[in-house]
Amino acid sequence: MACLFCEIVAGEKPAFVVADEPVGMAFLDIRPVFKGHTLVVPRTHIVTLTDLPEADIPGYFGFVQRITAAVTEALGAQGTFVAMNNIVSQSVPHLHTHVVPRTKGDGLRGFFWPRTKYASDEEAQSFADDIRAKV
């Protein structure tokens, strides 16, 4: 099955490339939240963060960090929103990190995430314990 991001990395599909390094590629999102919204992808076809080999994590996230700094500086942004979906809301099944430039008052409010509360400290601790057991 064809992967749009693999085709972009291979030069088979056009993209507005902002960086191309051995660890990955960064290019503009064609449907940006704000202009300058950049996607960072690993070169190899990896679907989710949990599929990224542990040895590749420092290089990939170092690249994400450099792109984040570049987006901030190049656009005069006050900050960035850095996000990643895994399976749910992942429109292209290839690991990608969104780097969205942010400015105070830009209208983005919590990225539309509904919030909830734990019923008690005990319930929160139970969730923490369940996750800790899998780390």
Secondary structure, 3 states (H helix, E strand, C coil): CCCHHHHHHCCCCCCCEEEEECCEEEEECCCCCCCCCEEEEECCCCCCHHHCCHHHHHHHHHHHHHHHHHHHHHHCCCEEEEECCCCCCCCCCCCCEEEEEECCCCCCCHHHCCCCCCCCHHHHHHHHHHHHCCC
